[in-house]
Amino acid sequence: MRNFLLGETKELGIKMSGADGVAFKILEARYEYKNHLGEILASGEAIVEDKAIYTNLTPTELGFNQVCTFIVKVQSDNKEKGIEQVRQDITVNVVEEN
């Protein structure tokens, strides 16, 4: 969970690691940021740096239990595994500055 002030810009992201220890490549990464009603507030291509995937998020709507979902397409160096899609949610709470 990450807390933001309304209008504040911060990096929000995830780090990928192989569960089986096999190396992998990140082929594509994107994000969808939704409010508590499931309405998309922002989406686009995520920034990839080595195994870190993130976006610079600036919430424009107050609320709790908003969700930023990272959708990452990875290819394992183990050819038997092929290409996989991984989804990771991060809960975002947005409040006004006191």
JOZI-V537206 format. One line per field, one symbol per residue. ss: DSSP state (a for helix, b for strand, c for the rest). psi: psi as a letter, one per 30 degrees, with the letter a starting at -180 (. if undefined). burial: 1 if it has 24 or more other C-alpha atoms within 12 Angstrom, else 0. A space follows every 10 residues. Layout:
BEGIN
ss = ???
psi = ???
burial = ???
END
This chain:
BEGIN
ss = cbbbbcccbb bbbbbccccc cccbbbbbbb bbbbcccccb bbbbbcbbbc cbbbbbbbcc ccbbbbbbbb bbbbbbcccc ccbbbbbbbb bbbbbccc
psi = kkklkkfkkl kkalkkkkfg fkllkjekkl lkkkaffgkk ellaklkkjc gkklljkjkg klllhlkjkk jkklkkfjff ebklkkkkkk kkkklkk.
burial = 0011000000 0111010000 0001111111 1111100000 0110011100 0011111110 1101111111 1111000000 0000010101 11110000
END
